[in-house]
Amino acid sequence: MASAPSSTTSGIHLPDSARELVKILVAGPFGVGKTTLIDSVSEIRPLHTEEHLTELSATVDDLAGVREKSTTTVAIDFGRISLPGGIVLYLFGTPGQERFRSLWDDIAYGALGALVLVDSRRIDASFDVLGLVEESGLPYAVAFNAFPDAPRHYTEEQLRTALDLDAGTPMVTCDARDRDSSIDALLALVQHLIDRHPPEPR
């Protein structure tokens, strides 16, 4: 099981053990749990740019499947987590709506990879975000956020086919509310990045 320093002991300063600083995007469609995941793992107080949804936004934001959602990220979420081995992840949560697409290039600049959260209740909502990630050339892992009413009958092959994922793309399930589960999803991405570009001997 994953482990990382507790947010109550880490403070705001980088740990002395930090050796590799890595920018990671946490991407996914509107209402998939990006803010929740960053909240659950960040060892510092997360930065949020959330605003309340209004009647006007209802005409441009698709609330199908997320009727209970009352806020939305309008710029970024930001958090930080230190992993074993001196790896420190800077997590940048991206807005999930098409109307914030113009922010993508700026937020993605300098990132080494992306964790794409998917809701299996509305798989088609993830297509645009996956397209953006692939267009940017970022390696990524897919994490299905385990909502309580999410369908459980899909096989891994069916999910891969539905998302048109390459065989080498990591695909995991996580609970964005749970720290260990979310860290495990991030570790799957980090291992994918290491496998693609092994670190040079020091």
C-alpha positions as CSV (number, residue, x, y, z in Angstrom):
1,M,0.0,0.0,0.0
2,A,1.2,3.5,-0.7
3,S,2.6,5.7,1.9
4,A,3.6,9.4,2.1
5,P,4.3,12.0,4.7
6,S,1.2,13.1,6.7
7,S,0.0,16.6,5.9
8,T,0.1,17.3,9.6
9,T,3.8,16.9,9.8
10,S,5.1,18.0,6.4
11,G,4.4,21.8,6.7
12,I,4.9,24.0,3.7
13,H,8.5,23.4,3.0
14,L,10.0,20.7,0.8
15,P,11.3,17.7,2.7
16,D,15.1,17.4,2.9
17,S,14.8,14.0,1.0
18,A,13.4,15.7,-2.1
19,R,15.5,14.8,-5.2
20,E,13.1,14.8,-8.1
21,L,10.4,17.5,-8.6
22,V,7.8,16.5,-11.0
23,K,4.8,18.4,-12.4
24,I,1.8,16.2,-13.0
25,L,-1.6,17.1,-14.4
26,V,-4.8,15.7,-12.8
27,A,-7.2,15.8,-15.7
28,G,-10.7,14.6,-16.4
29,P,-14.2,15.8,-17.3
30,F,-16.4,18.0,-15.2
31,G,-17.4,16.5,-11.9
32,V,-15.1,13.4,-12.0
33,G,-13.3,14.1,-8.7
34,K,-10.1,15.9,-9.6
35,T,-10.4,18.4,-6.7
36,T,-11.3,15.6,-4.3
37,L,-8.2,13.6,-5.3
38,I,-5.9,16.5,-4.8
39,D,-7.5,17.3,-1.5
40,S,-7.1,13.7,-0.3
41,V,-3.3,13.5,-1.0
42,S,-1.8,16.9,-0.7
43,E,0.6,17.4,2.1
44,I,0.1,21.2,2.0
45,R,-3.1,23.1,2.1
46,P,-4.4,22.8,-1.5
47,L,-5.1,25.8,-3.7
48,H,-8.5,25.8,-5.3
49,T,-10.1,28.2,-7.8
50,E,-13.6,27.0,-7.4
51,E,-16.8,29.0,-8.0
52,H,-20.4,28.2,-7.4
53,L,-22.4,27.0,-10.4
54,T,-25.1,29.4,-11.5
55,E,-28.2,29.2,-13.7
56,L,-26.2,30.7,-16.5
57,S,-23.5,28.0,-16.3
58,A,-26.2,25.4,-16.6
59,T,-26.6,26.3,-20.3
60,V,-22.9,25.4,-21.0
61,D,-22.0,22.8,-18.4
62,D,-23.4,19.4,-18.8
63,L,-24.7,18.3,-15.4
64,A,-25.9,14.9,-16.5
65,G,-24.8,12.4,-13.9
66,V,-23.5,15.1,-11.5
67,R,-26.7,16.9,-10.5
68,E,-25.5,17.2,-6.9
69,K,-22.4,19.2,-7.9
70,S,-22.6,22.9,-6.9
71,T,-19.1,24.2,-7.6
72,T,-16.6,24.0,-10.5
73,T,-12.9,24.7,-10.9
74,V,-12.3,27.7,-13.1
75,A,-8.5,27.8,-13.3
76,I,-6.5,25.2,-11.4
77,D,-6.3,23.1,-8.3
78,F,-2.9,22.7,-6.9
79,G,-1.4,20.4,-4.3
80,R,1.9,18.7,-3.5
81,I,2.8,15.2,-2.3
82,S,6.2,13.6,-1.5
83,L,6.6,10.0,-2.5
84,P,9.1,7.4,-1.5
85,G,12.5,7.7,-3.2
86,G,12.7,11.5,-3.0
87,I,10.1,12.1,-5.7
88,V,7.9,15.2,-5.1
89,L,4.8,15.6,-7.3
90,Y,3.3,19.0,-7.9
91,L,-0.3,18.3,-8.8
92,F,-2.2,20.6,-11.1
93,G,-5.9,19.9,-11.5
94,T,-7.3,21.2,-14.8
95,P,-10.8,22.4,-15.5
96,G,-12.9,19.7,-17.2
97,Q,-15.1,21.8,-19.4
98,E,-14.6,22.7,-23.1
99,R,-15.0,26.4,-22.4
100,F,-11.7,26.3,-20.4
101,R,-9.7,24.7,-23.2
102,S,-7.7,27.9,-23.8
103,L,-6.1,27.4,-20.4
104,W,-4.8,23.9,-21.3
105,D,-1.5,24.8,-23.0
106,D,-0.5,27.1,-20.1
107,I,-1.4,24.6,-17.4
108,A,0.2,21.6,-19.3
109,Y,3.5,23.4,-19.9
110,G,6.4,21.6,-18.2
111,A,4.3,18.6,-17.1
112,L,5.8,15.2,-17.4
113,G,2.6,13.3,-17.4
114,A,-1.1,13.2,-16.5
115,L,-3.4,11.2,-14.4
116,V,-6.8,11.1,-16.2
117,L,-9.8,10.4,-14.0
118,V,-12.7,8.7,-15.6
119,D,-16.3,8.1,-14.4
120,S,-17.5,4.8,-15.7
121,R,-21.1,6.1,-15.4
122,R,-20.4,8.6,-18.2
123,I,-17.4,7.3,-20.1
124,D,-18.1,9.4,-23.2
125,A,-17.5,12.5,-21.1
126,S,-13.8,11.7,-21.0
127,F,-13.2,11.6,-24.7
128,D,-12.4,15.3,-25.1
129,V,-9.9,15.3,-22.2
130,L,-8.2,12.2,-23.4
131,G,-7.9,13.9,-26.8
132,L,-6.3,16.9,-25.2
133,V,-3.8,14.8,-23.3
134,E,-2.9,12.8,-26.4
135,E,-2.5,15.9,-28.5
136,S,-0.1,17.3,-26.0
137,G,2.1,14.2,-26.2
138,L,1.9,13.7,-22.5
139,P,2.2,10.1,-21.2
140,Y,-0.7,9.3,-19.0
141,A,-2.5,6.8,-16.8
142,V,-6.2,6.3,-16.5
143,A,-7.9,6.0,-13.1
144,F,-11.6,5.1,-12.8
145,N,-13.0,6.9,-9.8
146,A,-15.1,4.4,-7.8
147,F,-18.3,6.3,-7.3
148,P,-20.7,4.3,-5.1
149,D,-23.3,3.8,-7.9
150,A,-20.7,3.2,-10.7
151,P,-21.3,0.0,-12.8
152,R,-19.2,-3.0,-11.8
153,H,-19.9,-5.3,-14.6
154,Y,-17.4,-3.9,-17.2
155,T,-14.3,-6.0,-17.9
156,E,-10.9,-4.3,-18.2
157,E,-10.9,-5.2,-21.9
158,Q,-14.3,-3.5,-22.4
159,L,-13.1,-0.3,-20.6
160,R,-9.9,-0.2,-22.6
161,T,-11.9,-0.6,-25.8
162,A,-14.4,2.1,-24.8
163,L,-11.6,4.6,-24.2
164,D,-9.5,3.3,-27.1
165,L,-6.5,2.9,-24.8
166,D,-3.1,1.5,-25.9
167,A,-2.2,-1.7,-24.2
168,G,0.7,0.0,-22.5
169,T,-1.4,2.7,-20.9
170,P,-1.9,2.0,-17.2
171,M,-5.5,1.7,-16.1
172,V,-6.5,1.4,-12.4
173,T,-9.4,2.0,-10.1
174,C,-9.3,4.4,-7.2
175,D,-11.4,6.2,-4.7
176,A,-10.5,9.9,-5.0
177,R,-11.7,10.4,-1.4
178,D,-9.2,7.9,0.0
179,R,-5.6,9.0,0.4
180,D,-4.0,5.6,0.0
181,S,-6.1,4.7,-3.0
182,S,-5.4,8.0,-4.7
183,I,-1.6,7.7,-4.0
184,D,-1.7,4.2,-5.6
185,A,-3.2,5.7,-8.8
186,L,-0.4,8.4,-8.8
187,L,2.2,5.7,-8.3
188,A,0.9,3.8,-11.3
189,L,1.5,7.0,-13.4
190,V,5.0,7.6,-11.9
191,Q,6.0,4.0,-12.6
192,H,4.8,4.4,-16.2
193,L,6.9,7.6,-16.5
194,I,9.9,5.7,-15.1
195,D,9.4,2.8,-17.4
196,R,9.4,5.1,-20.4
197,H,12.4,7.1,-19.3
198,P,14.5,5.3,-16.7
199,P,16.5,7.7,-14.6
200,E,20.2,8.1,-15.5
201,P,22.7,6.7,-12.9
202,R,23.9,9.4,-10.5
